[in-house]
């Protein structure tokens, strides 16, 4: 009884107790009636349960910060480094906690993870370039003149970087730091004490040597360098393993299981940690089993169903801002059961209860989803291992059938899967999120006591058994349920009622066929070769209304290009060029962006005019007094213009001569409408119709009339019209008007 207190449970008597955990989501049962509670006419609520749709929250939050943002912000020196948890196998960006300089050497320490890490091995990256290491980076002491650690052995770093990794169990800095860069009161107080070990934190110490001046810019384009470490980080508790103790981190193991990482995030949250007694632990255990299941890949082989990886920062935001994106990255939802927090895995849960009756007034039906949740196209981002664990984009994905249902008007929203380390997992999560977002049938009512075991996220079959309600029959998911005891009469007896909100559900949402559902993902291999000047960062493009220039009825199609600033110092400008993708040449448009032109995310940006539906390529390079970088290129971007047009009005159709039907429609009074098209067909479905003629362009409120000739006797024809505007825009079709020949 996760949410019933002992006192309340002792009061409930003579009831029928539920059978336990229902499909992974149940409350273990409770009494269906009680007597002698002395409620005095008041209603006693005994525990609510609801489902928090993390995909909806992610859509409303928008893209938020990306891995690229963290990579830019975390290396900044600060006296208060951001508290962070690094989960799964990923690349962690270090924050310097001390980088004193003595002669040609930087004696630096970077915090990677605000807790101990597994890290059986690792790869070091300096300014995004992999470093080959020789030696034992976990040996802090060495022997004699050998100070342990690992030394860089590949160009351009060879012998100019010496590092040590502390996995959290270290108590002091490396011996070389203590002996060669020791703290001294009044003289070298910025250097290292024996107590500066950062125990309990995962850190890396590096001694950088500037090296020869002629190659210094290539070797160290940033001072100090941007330090990143790739490997397996935080240890998490797996309650399925009897050898592990939830209160003893020394017994925990590394895992990238999505449910276990979600469990860790809510238990270890530095501000609002949940104790085990406040968690629906069994839902996390069952969720971990689901996450471990294998899912086939189109290329062969398989992957775990749901994994998680990435860096969670706690310097800004609230509990929900931290954990909801994590849950969403594995298609999981948060459930609350009588005050306890649980995990609803991204899987279909079959109904175990069939409801045939609703109490107190029957059913209230709401067909439509909330407007702020409605979308028909998703833009999904995920964490790409093949791109150095930076944020990558899947192709914009139209939810099957949704665009047609919405009248052909795109509604595009971003779904950031910040902790999803797999493109194919991101595709599966995208399909699930899209299917759940488009669920339209919603019911509310009061269930009988037999449904007491149901909780948020569980499913139920509705079988009203009456022809008038046949359309409501089917499978529904519980969005919220609020068990309560209601007084009956004056003798102290009570009855249980279960106010509930339901949404129509289907197993089809979770179906997955790798052969047809996977999309191709192309990851260009990263080239770490550096010239003296670094290229700008990864380019992103924004199209549509957010980029176009709308000046009082005139729309200029544009594309907004944004990119991270170059890591080089002394940047003066960024030179950009554009070409038409097909048959174009670089320089069709070009310009210079001053280095200090930044947006609110500290990205460099430029708006480039485009032609609607014509693809263009964009490239940009860094210009400094010392030279120019190579170009970074983004190809095949298309300006998009979507105009919402009113429908034509006053449709009329009649036979004027034998075998000839005249049809007319009036253009709406919409300044964006330029003309209309009239379609004719044999049925009332516009999908079966064809255009009678080319679009007719005229002023607003003009009546446009056409004729259809050569029709036989007794032929019924249906006519539709739609408005046309600039940039090939079109409205939805009108309702049909019809006429039948004599």
TAJOPE-V882396 format. One line per field, one symbol per residue. ss: DSSP state (2 for helix, 1 for strand, 0 for the rest). Layout:
BEGIN
ss: ???
END
This chain:
BEGIN
ss: 0000022222200000000000000000000011000000000111111111022222222000002222222000000000011110111110111111110011111111100010000111110011101111000000100100111100000000111111000000002222220101000100010000000001111111100022222220000000111111011100000000100122201100122222222222000000022210222222222222011100000111001001111000002222222222000011111001111100000000011001111111110000222000111111112220011110001100022220000001111100000022222222222222200001111110222000000011110000222222011111111111111100001111111111110022220002222000000000000000000000111100000011100111011111100000001111111111000000001111110000000001111110000011111111110011000111111100000000001111111110011111110000001111111110000222011000011000001111110000000111111111122201000000111100
END
